[in-house]
Amino acid sequence: ELFARAVQALPERARPKIVAITGTNGKSTTTALIGHILKQAGRDARVGGNIGTGVLDLAALHSNATYVLEMSSYQLDLVKSLRCDVAVFLNLSPDHLDRHGSMDGYQAAKMRIFQNQTEKDVAVVGFDDVYAQSIAIGLTAKGPQRVVQISSTYTLGKGISAVDGRLYDNQSGKAEFVGKLDECPALLGRHNYQNAAAAYAACRALGLDPGTIMAGLRSFPGLAHRMEAVGEIDGIRFINDSKATNAQAAEQALRSFKNIYWIAGGVPKAEGIAPLAPLFPNITKAYLIGQAEDAFAATLHGKVPSQVCGALDRAVEAAYRDAKAAGEPGAVILLSPACASFDQFKDYEQRGDVFRSLVQGMLPAPLKVTA
């Protein structure tokens, strides 16, 4: 709020650009992605908020700068004065209901990202879940700002579509092919296609051309704990998706691979893993840890073979042993817990760091070359 008031006090000509990003899933990746594209294009982009650097610790306000801010529902609850040149709303699913009381309260908090926008500003809104769809339709009908709808599921009549990894810009009413997202190694999976579409829409609103944006998408290095490839042993890939703290986030990883040896569990969210049932055929076996292990085992019973492991190290060991014994190509050992981490770890980052360390400890030592 202090940052917002400082910006508000500036004359219009001295005001920096502000891009804010919110949503249940994908905020950090999209924030980092927008910042990366802008920096690659030579813009003075300053990335912070809920990701990395706190907004008050970013460099001093400058009229040529673009502030790219990840905003949680908690932060949006407290900020009254922020006006976003570009406000990005990715998606909405049940989360943080202990704080907000209901989905209506959670949605209302998230929608504060649009509250001070004018006809000069742009709202980028996802169209891949019913809550975001209702927001997109409502803003398009009644909001003062220009609304750009984005989707990784639907080919939109007007907006940005990233269906099957092919990015199209249809803002003018004529679909223009931008590029193939499978050329972007850090943007695997449909959820990352939505993140890429959002970043593209935001950067177009800031005046970048499609070729420059696509180059930035290709060179994006990715973020830790978000479908992060941490090693390969005997043809078995290890993927760290520790940031997947709810079923919807885990869904994205389970949709992106086959022959999955799935490590899941921790402190469960209200919906559990039942919503993931359509993706159970992608799972060869599940290895369950933490408070959720018995409940998850019950959900999987008769559908997916599972093993209650208790702790992460035992789960990694068992998953590797089974995948190696099976010897099938394309095996993936996936940590995508669909749970919070607080029963066994300080946070999802520590959980992911432990997983990475376990995998790196299994990697064969490099050969020493002696003179």
NORMO-V589541 format. One record per pair of residues at least 12 apart in sequence whose C-alpha atoms are under 8 Angstrom apart, sorted by the first residue. I is the first residue (numbers start at 0). J is the second residue. Records with the same first field share a line. If there is no record, write none. Layout:
I = J + J
//
This chain:
0 = 77 + 78 + 79 + 80 + 81
1 = 55
2 = 54 + 55
3 = 78 + 80 + 81 + 82
4 = 80 + 81
6 = 60
7 = 80 + 81
12 = 62
13 = 61 + 62
14 = 61 + 62
15 = 60 + 61 + 62 + 63 + 64 + 65 + 66
16 = 62 + 63 + 64 + 65 + 66 + 83 + 84
17 = 65 + 66 + 67 + 68 + 82 + 83 + 84 + 85
18 = 65 + 66 + 67 + 68 + 83 + 84 + 85 + 86 + 87 + 201
19 = 67 + 68 + 69 + 70 + 83 + 85 + 86 + 87 + 112
20 = 67 + 68 + 69 + 70 + 86 + 87 + 88 + 89
21 = 69 + 70 + 71 + 72 + 87 + 88 + 89 + 109 + 112
22 = 71 + 88 + 89 + 90 + 91 + 109
23 = 89 + 90 + 91 + 92 + 94
24 = 89 + 90 + 91 + 247 + 248
25 = 89 + 190 + 191 + 194
26 = 69 + 70 + 89
27 = 50 + 69
28 = 194 + 221 + 222
29 = 194 + 195 + 197 + 198
30 = 46 + 50 + 67 + 68 + 69 + 198
31 = 46 + 222
32 = 195 + 198 + 216 + 219 + 221
33 = 67 + 198 + 199 + 201 + 202
34 = 46 + 67
35 = 215 + 219
36 = 202 + 211 + 212 + 214 + 215 + 216 + 219
37 = 202 + 215
39 = 215
40 = 207 + 211 + 215
42 = 64 + 65
43 = 63 + 64 + 65
44 = 64 + 65 + 66 + 67
45 = 57 + 58 + 64 + 65 + 66 + 67
46 = 66 + 67 + 68
47 = 66 + 67 + 68 + 69
48 = 68 + 69 + 70
49 = 68 + 69 + 70 + 71
50 = 68 + 69
54 = 68
71 = 109
72 = 105 + 108 + 109
73 = 108
75 = 108 + 109 + 111 + 112
76 = 108 + 109 + 111
79 = 111
80 = 115
81 = 112 + 115
82 = 112 + 113 + 114 + 115 + 116
83 = 112 + 113 + 115 + 116 + 120
84 = 116 + 119 + 120 + 121
85 = 120 + 121 + 122 + 123 + 201 + 204
86 = 112 + 113 + 121 + 122 + 123
87 = 122 + 123 + 124 + 197 + 201
88 = 109 + 122 + 123 + 124 + 125 + 131
89 = 123 + 124 + 125 + 131 + 193 + 194 + 197
90 = 124 + 125 + 126 + 127 + 128 + 130 + 131
91 = 106 + 128 + 130 + 131
92 = 130 + 247
94 = 245 + 268
106 = 130
116 = 143 + 144
117 = 143 + 144
118 = 143 + 144 + 145
119 = 144 + 145
120 = 144 + 145
121 = 144 + 145 + 146 + 147 + 204
122 = 144 + 145 + 146 + 147
123 = 146 + 147 + 148 + 149 + 197 + 200 + 201
124 = 146 + 147 + 148 + 149 + 197
125 = 148 + 149 + 150 + 193 + 197
126 = 148 + 149 + 150 + 153
127 = 150 + 151 + 152 + 153
135 = 148
147 = 159 + 170 + 200
149 = 161 + 193 + 196 + 197 + 200
150 = 162 + 193 + 196
151 = 163 + 164 + 189 + 190 + 192 + 193 + 196
155 = 169
156 = 169 + 172
157 = 169 + 170 + 171 + 172
158 = 170
159 = 196 + 197 + 200
160 = 196
161 = 192 + 193 + 195 + 196
162 = 189 + 192
163 = 189
164 = 179 + 180 + 181 + 189 + 192
165 = 177 + 178 + 179 + 180
166 = 178 + 179 + 180 + 196
177 = 209 + 210 + 213
178 = 213
180 = 192 + 216 + 217
182 = 217
183 = 216 + 217 + 218 + 219
184 = 217 + 220
185 = 219 + 220 + 221
186 = 221
187 = 226 + 255
188 = 251 + 252 + 254 + 255
189 = 251 + 254 + 255
190 = 251
195 = 216
199 = 212 + 213
223 = 239
224 = 239 + 240 + 241 + 242 + 347 + 348 + 351
225 = 239 + 240 + 241 + 242 + 243
226 = 238 + 239 + 240 + 252
227 = 239 + 240
229 = 355 + 358 + 359
230 = 358 + 359 + 362
231 = 362
232 = 362
233 = 323
234 = 328 + 329 + 330
235 = 319 + 322 + 323 + 328 + 329 + 330 + 331 + 332
236 = 329 + 330 + 331 + 332
237 = 331 + 332 + 333 + 358
238 = 331 + 332 + 333 + 334
239 = 333 + 334 + 335 + 351 + 354 + 355
240 = 252 + 333 + 334 + 335 + 336 + 351
241 = 334 + 335 + 336 + 347 + 348 + 350 + 351
242 = 335 + 347 + 348 + 351
243 = 335 + 336 + 337 + 338
244 = 335 + 336 + 337 + 338 + 339 + 340 + 347
245 = 267 + 268 + 271 + 336 + 337 + 338 + 339
246 = 268 + 270 + 271 + 272 + 274 + 275 + 337 + 338
247 = 275 + 337
248 = 337
249 = 335 + 336 + 337
250 = 275 + 278
252 = 335
253 = 278 + 281 + 282
254 = 278 + 281
256 = 281 + 331
257 = 281 + 282 + 329 + 330 + 331
258 = 281 + 282 + 283 + 329 + 330 + 331
259 = 281 + 282 + 283 + 284 + 330 + 331 + 332 + 333
260 = 282 + 283 + 284 + 285 + 286 + 318 + 322 + 330 + 331 + 332 + 333
261 = 282 + 283 + 284 + 285 + 286 + 318 + 332 + 333 + 334 + 335
262 = 285 + 286 + 287 + 288 + 311 + 314 + 315 + 318 + 332 + 333 + 334 + 335 + 336
263 = 285 + 286 + 287 + 288 + 292 + 334 + 335 + 336 + 337 + 338
264 = 287 + 288 + 289 + 290 + 291 + 292 + 295 + 336 + 337 + 338
265 = 288 + 289 + 290 + 291 + 292 + 336 + 337 + 338 + 339 + 340 + 341 + 342 + 343
266 = 289 + 290 + 291 + 338 + 339 + 340 + 341 + 342
267 = 290 + 291 + 337 + 338 + 339
268 = 337 + 338 + 339
271 = 295 + 337
272 = 295 + 298 + 337
273 = 298
279 = 302 + 303
280 = 303
282 = 303
283 = 303 + 304
284 = 303 + 304 + 305 + 306
285 = 303 + 304 + 305 + 306
286 = 305 + 306 + 307 + 308 + 314 + 317 + 318
287 = 305 + 306 + 307 + 308 + 309 + 314
288 = 307 + 308 + 309 + 310 + 311 + 314
289 = 309 + 310 + 342 + 343
290 = 342
291 = 338
292 = 307 + 309
293 = 307
311 = 354
312 = 354 + 357
315 = 332 + 354 + 357 + 358
318 = 332
319 = 332
334 = 354
//
